[in-house]
Amino acid sequence: MEVPFLGTQAWIRSLNYSIVDDWHPWHFQGQVAGYTRTYSSQLTFATVKGGGHTAPGYRPAECFAMFKRWIVQEPL
């Protein structure tokens, strides 16, 4: 794996941030597009369902929607 999910999770755990909002799905065009977990210090970890390690290449519409919501500070 190029960008291992478990390695990212371990790094986030090492920050010792508490979980504010546990795993829940985020949606795009009425479908589950991925999952998010929100931590203290305004850190949100988001996944893109079916995105692989180059999510914009596999799921460009979902990634753009996620980026657009981040830029305008809308929740996923």
Residue, then its C-alpha position, 0 to 999 in steps of 0.5 A: m500500500e502506498v498510503p496506508f490507512l492504518g499508518t495515518q490512523a496511528w499518526i492521528r492517534s499520536l497527536n492525542y486529540s480526543i474524538v469529537d464526532d465518531w465515524h459517520p458517512w458523508h454523501f454526494q449526490g444521494q450516495v455514501a461518498g466516504y466516512t469522516r471522523t472529527y477530532s479536537s483542534q478542528l481535525t477531520f479525517a475523511t475517506v473517499k469510498g473507492g478512492g484508492h491511494t490516488a482518490p482524485g484519479y478514481r473519484p474526481a467528482e467526490c474529491f472535488a465536492m469534498f474540497k469545495r466543502w472544505i474551502v467554504q467551511e461546510p461540513l461533510 
